[in-house]
Amino acid sequence: MALTFSVVYTWDDGKRIHVSGTVAATGNYTSSGAMHDLSQVPLIASDQPPVQGTAWLDGLAGYDYVFYPGAAMNSNK
């Protein structure tokens, strides 16, 4: 499954950068989750991985989607 992230809004609270955006998914779902490389989003590219991620998504057929931060910017699910 390919995931594309588009930034909608960002803000900095002095401790971390918060990012709001949309995700578009295409293709087939893999049972272990789809990898997403946030280092390709220039506005939020960093040498440190995300601390936390929250997703509010209601998918088709009753599925819910969750963001799992990875150990690096390019290994999120």
PQR file with spaces between the fields and no chain letter, atoms N, CA, C, O and H, PARSE charges and radii, in Angstrom:
ATOM       1  N    MET     1       0.854   -1.168    0.000 -0.4000 1.5000
ATOM       2  CA   MET     1       0.000    0.000    0.000 -0.0000 2.0000
ATOM       3  C    MET     1       0.901    1.231    0.000  0.5500 1.7000
ATOM       4  O    MET     1       1.846    1.320    0.783 -0.5500 1.4000
ATOM       5  N    ALA     2       0.609    2.142   -0.853 -0.4000 1.5000
ATOM       6  CA   ALA     2       1.344    3.405   -0.889 -0.0000 2.0000
ATOM       7  C    ALA     2       0.566    4.465   -0.101  0.5500 1.7000
ATOM       8  O    ALA     2      -0.649    4.597   -0.248 -0.5500 1.4000
ATOM       9  H    ALA     2      -0.158    2.070   -1.490  0.4000 1.0000
ATOM      10  N    LEU     3       1.280    5.208    0.728 -0.4000 1.5000
ATOM      11  CA   LEU     3       0.671    6.283    1.507 -0.0000 2.0000
ATOM      12  C    LEU     3       1.287    7.607    1.096  0.5500 1.7000
ATOM      13  O    LEU     3       2.505    7.717    0.953 -0.5500 1.4000
ATOM      14  H    LEU     3       2.267    5.101    0.848  0.4000 1.0000
ATOM      15  N    THR     4       0.449    8.601    0.910 -0.4000 1.5000
ATOM      16  CA   THR     4       0.911    9.950    0.584 -0.0000 2.0000
ATOM      17  C    THR     4       0.398   10.897    1.656  0.5500 1.7000
ATOM      18  O    THR     4      -0.801   10.942    1.934 -0.5500 1.4000
ATOM      19  H    THR     4      -0.540    8.511    1.026  0.4000 1.0000
ATOM      20  N    PHE     5       1.316   11.658    2.263 -0.4000 1.5000
ATOM      21  CA   PHE     5       0.953   12.585    3.329 -0.0000 2.0000
ATOM      22  C    PHE     5       1.034   14.008    2.803  0.5500 1.7000
ATOM      23  O    PHE     5       2.036   14.397    2.204 -0.5500 1.4000
ATOM      24  H    PHE     5       2.290   11.621    2.038  0.4000 1.0000
ATOM      25  N    SER     6      -0.009   14.778    3.024 -0.4000 1.5000
ATOM      26  CA   SER     6      -0.037   16.186    2.629 -0.0000 2.0000
ATOM      27  C    SER     6      -0.244   17.038    3.877  0.5500 1.7000
ATOM      28  O    SER     6      -1.215   16.846    4.609 -0.5500 1.4000
ATOM      29  H    SER     6      -0.824   14.461    3.511  0.4000 1.0000
ATOM      30  N    VAL     7       0.666   17.977    4.121 -0.4000 1.5000
ATOM      31  CA   VAL     7       0.585   18.846    5.289 -0.0000 2.0000
ATOM      32  C    VAL     7      -0.535   19.862    5.091  0.5500 1.7000
ATOM      33  O    VAL     7      -0.626   20.499    4.041 -0.5500 1.4000
ATOM      34  H    VAL     7       1.455   18.134    3.526  0.4000 1.0000
ATOM      35  N    VAL     8      -1.392   20.011    6.111 -0.4000 1.5000
ATOM      36  CA   VAL     8      -2.465   20.992    6.090 -0.0000 2.0000
ATOM      37  C    VAL     8      -2.120   22.165    7.012  0.5500 1.7000
ATOM      38  O    VAL     8      -2.357   23.322    6.666 -0.5500 1.4000
ATOM      39  H    VAL     8      -1.319   19.494    6.963  0.4000 1.0000
ATOM      40  N    TYR     9      -1.562   21.862    8.184 -0.4000 1.5000
ATOM      41  CA   TYR     9      -1.290   22.911    9.171 -0.0000 2.0000
ATOM      42  C    TYR     9      -0.161   22.459   10.099  0.5500 1.7000
ATOM      43  O    TYR     9      -0.091   21.279   10.443 -0.5500 1.4000
ATOM      44  H    TYR     9      -1.369   20.923    8.465  0.4000 1.0000
ATOM      45  N    THR    10       0.716   23.364   10.506 -0.4000 1.5000
ATOM      46  CA   THR    10       1.763   23.072   11.478 -0.0000 2.0000
ATOM      47  C    THR    10       1.831   24.190   12.513  0.5500 1.7000
ATOM      48  O    THR    10       1.466   25.331   12.230 -0.5500 1.4000
ATOM      49  H    THR    10       0.659   24.323   10.227  0.4000 1.0000
ATOM      50  N    TRP    11       2.299   23.856   13.710 -0.4000 1.5000
ATOM      51  CA   TRP    11       2.558   24.864   14.728 -0.0000 2.0000
ATOM      52  C    TRP    11       3.657   24.360   15.654  0.5500 1.7000
ATOM      53  O    TRP    11       3.845   23.153   15.805 -0.5500 1.4000
ATOM      54  H    TRP    11       2.595   22.929   13.940  0.4000 1.0000
ATOM      55  N    ASP    12       4.370   25.275   16.262 -0.4000 1.5000
ATOM      56  CA   ASP    12       5.483   24.989   17.152 -0.0000 2.0000
ATOM      57  C    ASP    12       5.137   25.526   18.536  0.5500 1.7000
ATOM      58  O    ASP    12       4.890   26.722   18.690 -0.5500 1.4000
ATOM      59  H    ASP    12       4.217   26.256   16.139  0.4000 1.0000
ATOM      60  N    ASP    13       5.118   24.651   19.546 -0.4000 1.5000
ATOM      61  CA   ASP    13       4.792   25.102   20.899 -0.0000 2.0000
ATOM      62  C    ASP    13       6.042   25.379   21.729  0.5500 1.7000
ATOM      63  O    ASP    13       5.951   25.548   22.945 -0.5500 1.4000
ATOM      64  H    ASP    13       5.319   23.680   19.420  0.4000 1.0000
ATOM      65  N    GLY    14       7.198   25.426   21.090 -0.4000 1.5000
ATOM      66  CA   GLY    14       8.451   25.663   21.783 -0.0000 2.0000
ATOM      67  C    GLY    14       9.129   24.383   22.241  0.5500 1.7000
ATOM      68  O    GLY    14      10.314   24.399   22.576 -0.5500 1.4000
ATOM      69  H    GLY    14       7.271   25.288   20.102  0.4000 1.0000
ATOM      70  N    LYS    15       8.402   23.281   22.261 -0.4000 1.5000
ATOM      71  CA   LYS    15       8.964   21.996   22.658 -0.0000 2.0000
ATOM      72  C    LYS    15       9.024   21.016   21.497  0.5500 1.7000
ATOM      73  O    LYS    15       9.947   20.209   21.385 -0.5500 1.4000
ATOM      74  H    LYS    15       7.439   23.268   21.989  0.4000 1.0000
ATOM      75  N    ARG    16       8.016   21.105   20.637 -0.4000 1.5000
ATOM      76  CA   ARG    16       7.965   20.199   19.485 -0.0000 2.0000
ATOM      77  C    ARG    16       7.136   20.833   18.379  0.5500 1.7000
ATOM      78  O    ARG    16       6.416   21.809   18.588 -0.5500 1.4000
ATOM      79  H    ARG    16       7.265   21.760   20.728  0.4000 1.0000
ATOM      80  N    ILE    17       7.261   20.251   17.214 -0.4000 1.5000
ATOM      81  CA   ILE    17       6.488   20.718   16.064 -0.0000 2.0000
ATOM      82  C    ILE    17       5.276   19.810   15.915  0.5500 1.7000
ATOM      83  O    ILE    17       5.408   18.587   15.887 -0.5500 1.4000
ATOM      84  H    ILE    17       7.846   19.458   17.045  0.4000 1.0000
ATOM      85  N    HIS    18       4.111   20.405   15.821 -0.4000 1.5000
ATOM      86  CA   HIS    18       2.867   19.662   15.627 -0.0000 2.0000
ATOM      87  C    HIS    18       2.474   19.786   14.158  0.5500 1.7000
ATOM      88  O    HIS    18       2.584   20.858   13.563 -0.5500 1.4000
ATOM      89  H    HIS    18       4.004   21.399   15.844  0.4000 1.0000
ATOM      90  N    VAL    19       2.022   18.692   13.591 -0.4000 1.5000
ATOM      91  CA   VAL    19       1.678   18.665   12.170 -0.0000 2.0000
ATOM      92  C    VAL    19       0.303   18.039   11.991  0.5500 1.7000
ATOM      93  O    VAL    19       0.001   16.992   12.564 -0.5500 1.4000
ATOM      94  H    VAL    19       1.932   17.821   14.075  0.4000 1.0000
ATOM      95  N    SER    20      -0.507   18.685   11.203 -0.4000 1.5000
ATOM      96  CA   SER    20      -1.817   18.171   10.843 -0.0000 2.0000
ATOM      97  C    SER    20      -1.840   18.005    9.330  0.5500 1.7000
ATOM      98  O    SER    20      -1.325   18.855    8.603 -0.5500 1.4000
ATOM      99  H    SER    20      -0.262   19.536   10.738  0.4000 1.0000
ATOM     100  N    GLY    21      -2.425   16.934    8.860 -0.4000 1.5000
ATOM     101  CA   GLY    21      -2.457   16.733    7.416 -0.0000 2.0000
ATOM     102  C    GLY    21      -3.420   15.641    7.015  0.5500 1.7000
ATOM     103  O    GLY    21      -4.190   15.134    7.831 -0.5500 1.4000
ATOM     104  H    GLY    21      -2.843   16.244    9.450  0.4000 1.0000
ATOM     105  N    THR    22      -3.364   15.290    5.756 -0.4000 1.5000
ATOM     106  CA   THR    22      -4.214   14.232    5.214 -0.0000 2.0000
ATOM     107  C    THR    22      -3.340   13.123    4.655  0.5500 1.7000
ATOM     108  O    THR    22      -2.221   13.359    4.200 -0.5500 1.4000
ATOM     109  H    THR    22      -2.739   15.702    5.093  0.4000 1.0000
ATOM     110  N    VAL    23      -3.871   11.913    4.700 -0.4000 1.5000
ATOM     111  CA   VAL    23      -3.181   10.745    4.161 -0.0000 2.0000
ATOM     112  C    VAL    23      -4.061   10.121    3.101  0.5500 1.7000
ATOM     113  O    VAL    23      -5.253    9.898    3.311 -0.5500 1.4000
ATOM     114  H    VAL    23      -4.780   11.721    5.070  0.4000 1.0000
ATOM     115  N    ALA    24      -3.460    9.844    1.970 -0.4000 1.5000
ATOM     116  CA   ALA    24      -4.168    9.133    0.904 -0.0000 2.0000
ATOM     117  C    ALA    24      -3.512    7.764    0.739  0.5500 1.7000
ATOM     118  O    ALA    24      -2.293    7.667    0.605 -0.5500 1.4000
ATOM     119  H    ALA    24      -2.491   10.025    1.800  0.4000 1.0000
ATOM     120  N    ALA    25      -4.314    6.721    0.751 -0.4000 1.5000
ATOM     121  CA   ALA    25      -3.808    5.358    0.607 -0.0000 2.0000
ATOM     122  C    ALA    25      -4.276    4.760   -0.711  0.5500 1.7000
ATOM     123  O    ALA    25      -5.422    4.943   -1.121 -0.5500 1.4000
ATOM     124  H    ALA    25      -5.305    6.800    0.860  0.4000 1.0000
ATOM     125  N    THR    26      -3.380    4.049   -1.360 -0.4000 1.5000
ATOM     126  CA   THR    26      -3.719    3.354   -2.604 -0.0000 2.0000
ATOM     127  C    THR    26      -3.124    1.956   -2.558  0.5500 1.7000
ATOM     128  O    THR    26      -2.148    1.715   -1.848 -0.5500 1.4000
ATOM     129  H    THR    26      -2.449    3.900   -1.026  0.4000 1.0000
ATOM     130  N    GLY    27      -3.694    1.055   -3.296 -0.4000 1.5000
ATOM     131  CA   GLY    27      -3.166   -0.303   -3.367 -0.0000 2.0000
ATOM     132  C    GLY    27      -3.802   -1.228   -2.356  0.5500 1.7000
ATOM     133  O    GLY    27      -4.897   -0.968   -1.856 -0.5500 1.4000
ATOM     134  H    GLY    27      -4.487    1.251   -3.874  0.4000 1.0000
ATOM     135  N    ASN    28      -3.108   -2.306   -2.063 -0.4000 1.5000
ATOM     136  CA   ASN    28      -3.614   -3.325   -1.153 -0.0000 2.0000
ATOM     137  C    ASN    28      -2.963   -3.199    0.214  0.5500 1.7000
ATOM     138  O    ASN    28      -1.783   -2.865    0.322 -0.5500 1.4000
ATOM     139  H    ASN    28      -2.219   -2.517   -2.469  0.4000 1.0000
ATOM     140  N    TYR    29      -3.737   -3.467    1.256 -0.4000 1.5000
ATOM     141  CA   TYR    29      -3.251   -3.417    2.622 -0.0000 2.0000
ATOM     142  C    TYR    29      -2.363   -4.623    2.911  0.5500 1.7000
ATOM     143  O    TYR    29      -2.667   -5.738    2.487 -0.5500 1.4000
ATOM     144  H    TYR    29      -4.696   -3.738    1.169  0.4000 1.0000
ATOM     145  N    THR    30      -1.267   -4.398    3.633 -0.4000 1.5000
ATOM     146  CA   THR    30      -0.417   -5.501    4.081 -0.0000 2.0000
ATOM     147  C    THR    30      -0.716   -5.752    5.553  0.5500 1.7000
ATOM     148  O    THR    30      -0.932   -4.802    6.306 -0.5500 1.4000
ATOM     149  H    THR    30      -1.020   -3.492    3.977  0.4000 1.0000
ATOM     150  N    SER    31      -0.732   -7.002    5.972 -0.4000 1.5000
ATOM     151  CA   SER    31      -1.137   -7.342    7.338 -0.0000 2.0000
ATOM     152  C    SER    31      -0.229   -6.751    8.403  0.5500 1.7000
ATOM     153  O    SER    31      -0.665   -6.574    9.540 -0.5500 1.4000
ATOM     154  H    SER    31      -0.556   -7.774    5.361  0.4000 1.0000
ATOM     155  N    SER    32       1.014   -6.441    8.073 -0.4000 1.5000
ATOM     156  CA   SER    32       1.923   -5.865    9.073 -0.0000 2.0000
ATOM     157  C    SER    32       1.887   -4.342    9.068  0.5500 1.7000
ATOM     158  O    SER    32       2.613   -3.711    9.836 -0.5500 1.4000
ATOM     159  H    SER    32       1.368   -6.585    7.149  0.4000 1.0000
ATOM     160  N    GLY    33       1.080   -3.753    8.239 -0.4000 1.5000
ATOM     161  CA   GLY    33       0.980   -2.294    8.171 -0.0000 2.0000
ATOM     162  C    GLY    33       1.822   -1.721    7.055  0.5500 1.7000
ATOM     163  O    GLY    33       2.805   -2.329    6.631 -0.5500 1.4000
ATOM     164  H    GLY    33       0.490   -4.266    7.615  0.4000 1.0000
ATOM     165  N    ALA    34       1.442   -0.563    6.583 -0.4000 1.5000
ATOM     166  CA   ALA    34       2.148    0.097    5.490 -0.0000 2.0000
ATOM     167  C    ALA    34       3.202    1.040    6.068  0.5500 1.7000
ATOM     168  O    ALA    34       2.914    1.812    6.983 -0.5500 1.4000
ATOM     169  H    ALA    34       0.644   -0.069    6.927  0.4000 1.0000
ATOM     170  N    MET    35       4.409    0.977    5.539 -0.4000 1.5000
ATOM     171  CA   MET    35       5.478    1.871    5.974 -0.0000 2.0000
ATOM     172  C    MET    35       5.271    3.242    5.340  0.5500 1.7000
ATOM     173  O    MET    35       4.836    3.350    4.194 -0.5500 1.4000
ATOM     174  H    MET    35       4.642    0.350    4.796  0.4000 1.0000
ATOM     175  N    HIS    36       5.589    4.288    6.105 -0.4000 1.5000
ATOM     176  CA   HIS    36       5.471    5.640    5.578 -0.0000 2.0000
ATOM     177  C    HIS    36       6.721    6.429    5.927  0.5500 1.7000
ATOM     178  O    HIS    36       7.127    6.486    7.088 -0.5500 1.4000
ATOM     179  H    HIS    36       5.941    4.200    7.037  0.4000 1.0000
ATOM     180  N    ASP    37       7.324    7.031    4.925 -0.4000 1.5000
ATOM     181  CA   ASP    37       8.570    7.772    5.061 -0.0000 2.0000
ATOM     182  C    ASP    37       8.277    9.265    5.197  0.5500 1.7000
ATOM     183  O    ASP    37       8.053    9.948    4.197 -0.5500 1.4000
ATOM     184  H    ASP    37       6.994    6.985    3.982  0.4000 1.0000
ATOM     185  N    LEU    38       8.277    9.773    6.431 -0.4000 1.5000
ATOM     186  CA   LEU    38       8.006   11.194    6.662 -0.0000 2.0000
ATOM     187  C    LEU    38       9.209   12.071    6.357  0.5500 1.7000
ATOM     188  O    LEU    38       9.084   13.295    6.325 -0.5500 1.4000
ATOM     189  H    LEU    38       8.460    9.219    7.243  0.4000 1.0000
ATOM     190  N    SER    39      10.374   11.470    6.133 -0.4000 1.5000
ATOM     191  CA   SER    39      11.550   12.281    5.788 -0.0000 2.0000
ATOM     192  C    SER    39      11.403   12.898    4.408  0.5500 1.7000
ATOM     193  O    SER    39      12.171   13.791    4.048 -0.5500 1.4000
ATOM     194  H    SER    39      10.476   10.475    6.159  0.4000 1.0000
ATOM     195  N    GLN    40      10.432   12.439    3.629 -0.4000 1.5000
ATOM     196  CA   GLN    40      10.186   12.979    2.294 -0.0000 2.0000
ATOM     197  C    GLN    40       9.247   14.183    2.320  0.5500 1.7000
ATOM     198  O    GLN    40       8.929   14.743    1.271 -0.5500 1.4000
ATOM     199  H    GLN    40       9.809   11.714    3.922  0.4000 1.0000
ATOM     200  N    VAL    41       8.800   14.584    3.510 -0.4000 1.5000
ATOM     201  CA   VAL    41       7.941   15.758    3.664 -0.0000 2.0000
ATOM     202  C    VAL    41       8.845   16.892    4.140  0.5500 1.7000
ATOM     203  O    VAL    41       9.134   16.979    5.333 -0.5500 1.4000
ATOM     204  H    VAL    41       9.058   14.129    4.363  0.4000 1.0000
ATOM     205  N    PRO    42       9.305   17.776    3.225 -0.5600 1.5000
ATOM     206  CA   PRO    42      10.317   18.781    3.562  0.2800 2.0000
ATOM     207  C    PRO    42       9.998   19.644    4.784  0.5500 1.7000
ATOM     208  O    PRO    42      10.908   20.012    5.527 -0.5500 1.4000
ATOM     209  N    LEU    43       8.763   19.961    4.997 -0.4000 1.5000
ATOM     210  CA   LEU    43       8.383   20.831    6.108 -0.0000 2.0000
ATOM     211  C    LEU    43       8.664   20.205    7.469  0.5500 1.7000
ATOM     212  O    LEU    43       8.928   20.921    8.435 -0.5500 1.4000
ATOM     213  H    LEU    43       8.024   19.662    4.393  0.4000 1.0000
ATOM     214  N    ILE    44       8.612   18.884    7.557 -0.4000 1.5000
ATOM     215  CA   ILE    44       8.808   18.218    8.841 -0.0000 2.0000
ATOM     216  C    ILE    44      10.008   17.284    8.870  0.5500 1.7000
ATOM     217  O    ILE    44      10.222   16.601    9.872 -0.5500 1.4000
ATOM     218  H    ILE    44       8.398   18.302    6.773  0.4000 1.0000
ATOM     219  N    ALA    45      10.793   17.232    7.808 -0.4000 1.5000
ATOM     220  CA   ALA    45      11.957   16.355    7.769 -0.0000 2.0000
ATOM     221  C    ALA    45      12.888   16.693    8.923  0.5500 1.7000
ATOM     222  O    ALA    45      13.157   17.865    9.186 -0.5500 1.4000
ATOM     223  H    ALA    45      10.619   17.787    6.994  0.4000 1.0000
ATOM     224  N    SER    46      13.379   15.670    9.609 -0.4000 1.5000
ATOM     225  CA   SER    46      14.204   15.849   10.795 -0.0000 2.0000
ATOM     226  C    SER    46      15.163   14.681   10.915  0.5500 1.7000
ATOM     227  O    SER    46      14.979   13.647   10.273 -0.5500 1.4000
ATOM     228  H    SER    46      13.161   14.718    9.395  0.4000 1.0000
ATOM     229  N    ASP    47      16.195   14.849   11.744 -0.4000 1.5000
ATOM     230  CA   ASP    47      17.100   13.735   12.002 -0.0000 2.0000
ATOM     231  C    ASP    47      16.614   12.904   13.193  0.5500 1.7000
ATOM     232  O    ASP    47      17.262   11.931   13.577 -0.5500 1.4000
ATOM     233  H    ASP    47      16.344   15.689   12.266  0.4000 1.0000
ATOM     234  N    GLN    48      15.472   13.289   13.776 -0.4000 1.5000
ATOM     235  CA   GLN    48      14.891   12.547   14.891 -0.0000 2.0000
ATOM     236  C    GLN    48      13.513   12.023   14.490  0.5500 1.7000
ATOM     237  O    GLN    48      12.791   12.683   13.742 -0.5500 1.4000
ATOM     238  H    GLN    48      14.946   14.080   13.464  0.4000 1.0000
ATOM     239  N    PRO    49      13.147   10.837   14.985 -0.5600 1.5000
ATOM     240  CA   PRO    49      11.850   10.261   14.635  0.2800 2.0000
ATOM     241  C    PRO    49      10.700   10.970   15.337  0.5500 1.7000
ATOM     242  O    PRO    49      10.924   11.698   16.304 -0.5500 1.4000
ATOM     243  N    PRO    50       9.472   10.770   14.864 -0.5600 1.5000
ATOM     244  CA   PRO    50       8.302   11.341   15.539  0.2800 2.0000
ATOM     245  C    PRO    50       8.210   10.790   16.964  0.5500 1.7000
ATOM     246  O    PRO    50       8.546    9.632   17.212 -0.5500 1.4000
ATOM     247  N    VAL    51       7.763   11.612   17.876 -0.4000 1.5000
ATOM     248  CA   VAL    51       7.593   11.198   19.264 -0.0000 2.0000
ATOM     249  C    VAL    51       6.253   10.506   19.436  0.5500 1.7000
ATOM     250  O    VAL    51       6.137    9.510   20.149 -0.5500 1.4000
ATOM     251  H    VAL    51       7.490   12.553   17.675  0.4000 1.0000
ATOM     252  N    GLN    52       5.256   11.044   18.777 -0.4000 1.5000
ATOM     253  CA   GLN    52       3.901   10.537   18.934 -0.0000 2.0000
ATOM     254  C    GLN    52       3.134   10.803   17.661  0.5500 1.7000
ATOM     255  O    GLN    52       3.437   11.742   16.925 -0.5500 1.4000
ATOM     256  H    GLN    52       5.350   11.854   18.197  0.4000 1.0000
ATOM     257  N    GLY    53       2.154    9.987   17.405 -0.4000 1.5000
ATOM     258  CA   GLY    53       1.277   10.219   16.274 -0.0000 2.0000
ATOM     259  C    GLY    53      -0.134    9.831   16.632  0.5500 1.7000
ATOM     260  O    GLY    53      -0.351    8.835   17.322 -0.5500 1.4000
ATOM     261  H    GLY    53       1.908    9.224   18.003  0.4000 1.0000
ATOM     262  N    THR    54      -1.070   10.581   16.185 -0.4000 1.5000
ATOM     263  CA   THR    54      -2.475   10.292   16.428 -0.0000 2.0000
ATOM     264  C    THR    54      -3.223   10.403   15.116  0.5500 1.7000
ATOM     265  O    THR    54      -3.005   11.337   14.345 -0.5500 1.4000
ATOM     266  H    THR    54      -0.894   11.390   15.625  0.4000 1.0000
ATOM     267  N    ALA    55      -4.091    9.464   14.865 -0.4000 1.5000
ATOM     268  CA   ALA    55      -4.874    9.499   13.636 -0.0000 2.0000
ATOM     269  C    ALA    55      -6.345    9.344   13.971  0.5500 1.7000
ATOM     270  O    ALA    55      -6.729    8.485   14.764 -0.5500 1.4000
ATOM     271  H    ALA    55      -4.268    8.704   15.492  0.4000 1.0000
ATOM     272  N    TRP    56      -7.151   10.177   13.363 -0.4000 1.5000
ATOM     273  CA   TRP    56      -8.602   10.061   13.478 -0.0000 2.0000
ATOM     274  C    TRP    56      -9.132    9.758   12.098  0.5500 1.7000
ATOM     275  O    TRP    56      -9.407   10.659   11.305 -0.5500 1.4000
ATOM     276  H    TRP    56      -6.838   10.874   12.718  0.4000 1.0000
ATOM     277  N    LEU    57      -9.272    8.486   11.826 -0.4000 1.5000
ATOM     278  CA   LEU    57      -9.714    8.072   10.502 -0.0000 2.0000
ATOM     279  C    LEU    57     -10.775    6.994   10.625  0.5500 1.7000
ATOM     280  O    LEU    57     -10.637    6.060   11.415 -0.5500 1.4000
ATOM     281  H    LEU    57      -9.049    7.754   12.470  0.4000 1.0000
ATOM     282  N    ASP    58     -11.798    7.123    9.868 -0.4000 1.5000
ATOM     283  CA   ASP    58     -12.776    6.057    9.730 -0.0000 2.0000
ATOM     284  C    ASP    58     -12.713    5.602    8.284  0.5500 1.7000
ATOM     285  O    ASP    58     -13.072    6.339    7.366 -0.5500 1.4000
ATOM     286  H    ASP    58     -11.910    7.881    9.226  0.4000 1.0000
ATOM     287  N    GLY    59     -12.254    4.383    8.100 -0.4000 1.5000
ATOM     288  CA   GLY    59     -12.096    3.875    6.754 -0.0000 2.0000
ATOM     289  C    GLY    59     -13.329    3.171    6.245  0.5500 1.7000
ATOM     290  O    GLY    59     -14.319    3.018    6.960 -0.5500 1.4000
ATOM     291  H    GLY    59     -11.962    3.784    8.845  0.4000 1.0000
ATOM     292  N    LEU    60     -13.256    2.747    5.009 -0.4000 1.5000
ATOM     293  CA   LEU    60     -14.348    1.994    4.406 -0.0000 2.0000
ATOM     294  C    LEU    60     -14.472    0.642    5.087  0.5500 1.7000
ATOM     295  O    LEU    60     -13.489    0.135    5.628 -0.5500 1.4000
ATOM     296  H    LEU    60     -12.451    2.871    4.429  0.4000 1.0000
ATOM     297  N    ALA    61     -15.605    0.074    5.072 -0.4000 1.5000
ATOM     298  CA   ALA    61     -15.899   -1.254    5.619 -0.0000 2.0000
ATOM     299  C    ALA    61     -15.638   -1.330    7.122  0.5500 1.7000
ATOM     300  O    ALA    61     -15.410   -2.419    7.647 -0.5500 1.4000
ATOM     301  H    ALA    61     -16.403    0.485    4.632  0.4000 1.0000
ATOM     302  N    GLY    62     -15.667   -0.187    7.830 -0.4000 1.5000
ATOM     303  CA   GLY    62     -15.549   -0.206    9.278 -0.0000 2.0000
ATOM     304  C    GLY    62     -14.149   -0.280    9.844  0.5500 1.7000
ATOM     305  O    GLY    62     -13.998   -0.444   11.055 -0.5500 1.4000
ATOM     306  H    GLY    62     -15.852    0.698    7.403  0.4000 1.0000
ATOM     307  N    TYR    63     -13.119   -0.167    9.027 -0.4000 1.5000
ATOM     308  CA   TYR    63     -11.747   -0.226    9.517 -0.0000 2.0000
ATOM     309  C    TYR    63     -11.326    1.111   10.116  0.5500 1.7000
ATOM     310  O    TYR    63     -11.732    2.168    9.635 -0.5500 1.4000
ATOM     311  H    TYR    63     -13.242   -0.033    8.043  0.4000 1.0000
ATOM     312  N    ASP    64     -10.513    1.060   11.165 -0.4000 1.5000
ATOM     313  CA   ASP    64      -9.896    2.251   11.748 -0.0000 2.0000
ATOM     314  C    ASP    64      -8.405    2.181   11.485  0.5500 1.7000
ATOM     315  O    ASP    64      -7.843    1.091   11.375 -0.5500 1.4000
ATOM     316  H    ASP    64     -10.183    0.201   11.556  0.4000 1.0000
ATOM     317  N    TYR    65      -7.763    3.330   11.384 -0.4000 1.5000
ATOM     318  CA   TYR    65      -6.342    3.391   11.070 -0.0000 2.0000
ATOM     319  C    TYR    65      -5.597    4.091   12.189  0.5500 1.7000
ATOM     320  O    TYR    65      -6.096    5.064   12.753 -0.5500 1.4000
ATOM     321  H    TYR    65      -8.220    4.215   11.473  0.4000 1.0000
ATOM     322  N    VAL    66      -4.408    3.605   12.517 -0.4000 1.5000
ATOM     323  CA   VAL    66      -3.615    4.126   13.622 -0.0000 2.0000
ATOM     324  C    VAL    66      -2.206    4.413   13.122  0.5500 1.7000
ATOM     325  O    VAL    66      -1.680    3.685   12.281 -0.5500 1.4000
ATOM     326  H    VAL    66      -4.003    2.814   12.059  0.4000 1.0000
ATOM     327  N    PHE    67      -1.594    5.481   13.645 -0.4000 1.5000
ATOM     328  CA   PHE    67      -0.210    5.824   13.312 -0.0000 2.0000
ATOM     329  C    PHE    67       0.706    5.272   14.397  0.5500 1.7000
ATOM     330  O    PHE    67       0.488    5.521   15.582 -0.5500 1.4000
ATOM     331  H    PHE    67      -2.022    6.072   14.328  0.4000 1.0000
ATOM     332  N    TYR    68       1.735    4.521   13.993 -0.4000 1.5000
ATOM     333  CA   TYR    68       2.750    4.027   14.911 -0.0000 2.0000
ATOM     334  C    TYR    68       4.086    4.666   14.543  0.5500 1.7000
ATOM     335  O    TYR    68       4.628    4.385   13.475 -0.5500 1.4000
ATOM     336  H    TYR    68       1.912    4.319   13.029  0.4000 1.0000
ATOM     337  N    PRO    69       4.629    5.528   15.419 -0.5600 1.5000
ATOM     338  CA   PRO    69       5.922    6.146   15.137  0.2800 2.0000
ATOM     339  C    PRO    69       7.005    5.072   15.058  0.5500 1.7000
ATOM     340  O    PRO    69       7.011    4.120   15.839 -0.5500 1.4000
ATOM     341  N    GLY    70       7.913    5.238   14.109 -0.4000 1.5000
ATOM     342  CA   GLY    70       9.019    4.301   13.969 -0.0000 2.0000
ATOM     343  C    GLY    70      10.264    4.798   14.686  0.5500 1.7000
ATOM     344  O    GLY    70      10.239    5.843   15.336 -0.5500 1.4000
ATOM     345  H    GLY    70       7.908    6.011   13.474  0.4000 1.0000
ATOM     346  N    ALA    71      11.349    4.049   14.565 -0.4000 1.5000
ATOM     347  CA   ALA    71      12.623    4.409   15.195 -0.0000 2.0000
ATOM     348  C    ALA    71      13.337    5.507   14.400  0.5500 1.7000
ATOM     349  O    ALA    71      14.304    6.096   14.882 -0.5500 1.4000
ATOM     350  H    ALA    71      11.369    3.200   14.037  0.4000 1.0000
ATOM     351  N    ALA    72      12.864    5.774   13.197 -0.4000 1.5000
ATOM     352  CA   ALA    72      13.448    6.823   12.342 -0.0000 2.0000
ATOM     353  C    ALA    72      12.317    7.456   11.525  0.5500 1.7000
ATOM     354  O    ALA    72      11.209    6.924   11.466 -0.5500 1.4000
ATOM     355  H    ALA    72      12.079    5.295   12.805  0.4000 1.0000
ATOM     356  N    MET    73      12.612    8.594   10.900 -0.4000 1.5000
ATOM     357  CA   MET    73      11.594    9.292   10.108 -0.0000 2.0000
ATOM     358  C    MET    73      11.064    8.457    8.948  0.5500 1.7000
ATOM     359  O    MET    73       9.962    8.708    8.460 -0.5500 1.4000
ATOM     360  H    MET    73      13.512    9.026   10.948  0.4000 1.0000
ATOM     361  N    ASN    74      11.835    7.466    8.501 -0.4000 1.5000
ATOM     362  CA   ASN    74      11.430    6.681    7.335 -0.0000 2.0000
ATOM     363  C    ASN    74      10.851    5.318    7.693  0.5500 1.7000
ATOM     364  O    ASN    74      10.683    4.477    6.809 -0.5500 1.4000
ATOM     365  H    ASN    74      12.730    7.262    8.898  0.4000 1.0000
ATOM     366  N    SER    75      10.540    5.077    8.971 -0.4000 1.5000
ATOM     367  CA   SER    75      10.048    3.746    9.342 -0.0000 2.0000
ATOM     368  C    SER    75       8.774    3.795   10.183  0.5500 1.7000
ATOM     369  O    SER    75       8.635    3.056   11.158 -0.5500 1.4000
ATOM     370  H    SER    75      10.676    5.759    9.688  0.4000 1.0000
ATOM     371  N    ASN    76       7.858    4.662    9.802 -0.4000 1.5000
ATOM     372  CA   ASN    76       6.584    4.793   10.516 -0.0000 2.0000
ATOM     373  C    ASN    76       5.543    3.876    9.883  0.5500 1.7000
ATOM     374  O    ASN    76       5.612    3.578    8.691 -0.5500 1.4000
ATOM     375  H    ASN    76       7.971    5.262    9.010  0.4000 1.0000
ATOM     376  N    LYS    77       4.589    3.434   10.678 -0.4000 1.5000
ATOM     377  CA   LYS    77       3.495    2.597   10.146 -0.0000 2.0000
ATOM     378  C    LYS    77       2.186    3.236   10.509  0.5500 1.7000
ATOM     379  O    LYS    77       1.126    2.709   10.167 -0.5500 1.4000
ATOM     380  H    LYS    77       4.533    3.676   11.647  0.4000 1.0000
